[in-house]
Amino acid sequence: MRKLYFYQKFDPEFITKLSLLYLDSMPLQERDGDSVKITGAKTRALVIEDQNKYGDEYGLNKGETITVKQLGINAEDMEKHFEFMRTPCKIEVEKATIWGDFNDKLSIYGKVTPVRERKGSDSND
């Protein structure tokens, strides 16, 4: 059978069951002939917990990295709001594609935002 991958959909709930830590951001570059244009940022996050079920197994993607392409975002600005390996983050998926010979690659366009932990009433905010 051909082109069955057209019928394989990404379920955004997958991302909500991951706990992520910010790694880094770099400029997202797009080639246009001989020139290169910066169109946004590529942000990487580390999966520190995976509550998704894969058949009879859980947590298979713990330790993996996820790259999110964010259009219209400056990579340097991202670095101001996140701290390497210390800032929990979440991904809001705008578009995701599963691809690769074994359907093991994930391409995501979306938004990465920090998750601010709630502090108790005894904190000095």
C-alpha positions as CSV (number, residue, x, y, z in Angstrom):
1,M,0.0,0.0,0.0
2,R,1.2,3.5,-0.7
3,K,1.2,6.8,1.1
4,L,-0.4,5.4,4.3
5,Y,1.5,8.1,6.2
6,F,-1.1,10.6,5.0
7,Y,-3.5,8.9,7.4
8,Q,-1.2,8.9,10.4
9,K,-2.2,11.8,12.7
10,F,-0.3,13.3,15.5
11,D,-2.3,13.4,18.8
12,P,-1.4,16.7,20.7
13,E,-2.3,14.9,23.9
14,F,1.1,13.2,23.6
15,I,2.9,16.5,24.4
16,T,0.8,17.2,27.5
17,K,2.0,13.9,29.1
18,L,5.6,15.0,28.9
19,S,7.6,16.9,31.5
20,L,10.1,19.0,29.8
21,L,13.2,21.1,30.7
22,Y,14.5,23.9,28.5
23,L,17.8,23.2,26.8
24,D,18.5,26.0,24.3
25,S,17.4,28.1,21.4
26,M,19.1,29.0,18.1
27,P,18.0,31.0,15.1
28,L,15.7,29.2,12.7
29,Q,17.1,29.8,9.2
30,E,15.3,29.5,5.9
31,R,17.2,29.4,2.6
32,D,15.9,31.4,-0.3
33,G,18.2,30.8,-3.2
34,D,21.7,32.0,-2.2
35,S,20.5,34.0,0.8
36,V,19.6,32.9,4.3
37,K,16.8,34.5,6.2
38,I,16.1,34.1,10.0
39,T,12.4,33.3,10.4
40,G,12.3,32.5,14.1
41,A,13.9,30.2,16.7
42,K,14.5,26.5,17.1
43,T,14.1,25.6,20.7
44,R,15.1,22.3,22.2
45,A,13.6,20.7,25.4
46,L,14.6,17.6,27.3
47,V,12.0,15.0,28.2
48,I,12.5,14.3,31.9
49,E,9.2,12.4,32.4
50,D,7.0,10.6,29.9
51,Q,3.6,9.4,31.0
52,N,2.5,8.2,27.6
53,K,1.6,4.5,27.1
54,Y,3.3,2.7,24.2
55,G,1.5,-0.7,24.0
56,D,2.3,-2.3,27.4
57,E,5.2,0.1,28.2
58,Y,5.4,3.7,29.6
59,G,8.1,6.3,29.5
60,L,9.9,5.3,26.4
61,N,10.9,8.8,25.4
62,K,12.5,9.9,28.8
63,G,15.9,11.4,28.0
64,E,15.0,12.3,24.4
65,T,15.0,15.9,23.1
66,I,12.2,17.6,21.3
67,T,12.9,20.5,18.8
68,V,10.2,23.1,18.3
69,K,10.3,25.6,15.4
70,Q,8.8,28.9,16.5
71,L,8.1,31.4,13.7
72,G,8.6,35.1,14.5
73,I,10.5,34.5,17.8
74,N,14.0,35.8,18.5
75,A,16.3,33.0,19.8
76,E,18.1,35.6,22.0
77,D,14.9,36.7,23.6
78,M,14.1,33.0,24.5
79,E,17.4,32.8,26.3
80,K,16.3,35.7,28.6
81,H,13.2,33.8,29.8
82,F,14.7,30.3,30.3
83,E,17.6,28.9,32.2
84,F,19.5,25.9,30.7
85,M,18.3,22.6,32.3
86,R,16.5,24.4,35.1
87,T,13.4,25.9,33.5
88,P,10.4,23.6,33.1
89,C,8.5,24.4,29.9
90,K,5.5,23.4,27.9
91,I,4.8,23.2,24.2
92,E,1.8,24.5,22.4
93,V,1.6,22.6,19.2
94,E,0.4,24.5,16.1
95,K,1.5,21.8,13.5
96,A,3.2,18.4,14.0
97,T,4.3,15.8,11.5
98,I,5.5,12.3,12.2
99,W,8.0,11.2,9.6
100,G,11.0,9.0,8.9
101,D,11.6,5.5,7.6
102,F,10.2,4.1,10.8
103,N,7.9,6.9,11.7
104,D,10.2,7.8,14.5
105,K,10.8,11.5,13.8
106,L,8.7,14.4,14.9
107,S,8.6,17.8,13.4
108,I,6.8,20.5,15.5
109,Y,5.9,24.1,14.8
110,G,4.5,25.8,17.9
111,K,5.3,27.8,20.9
112,V,7.5,27.0,23.9
113,T,6.6,28.8,27.2
114,P,8.1,28.5,30.7
115,V,6.1,26.7,33.4
116,R,6.2,28.8,36.5
117,E,5.9,26.6,39.6
118,R,3.4,27.8,42.1
119,K,4.9,29.0,45.3
120,G,3.3,28.6,48.7
121,S,2.0,31.5,50.7
122,D,5.3,31.7,52.7
123,S,7.3,32.7,49.7
124,N,8.7,36.2,49.1
125,D,7.4,36.9,45.7
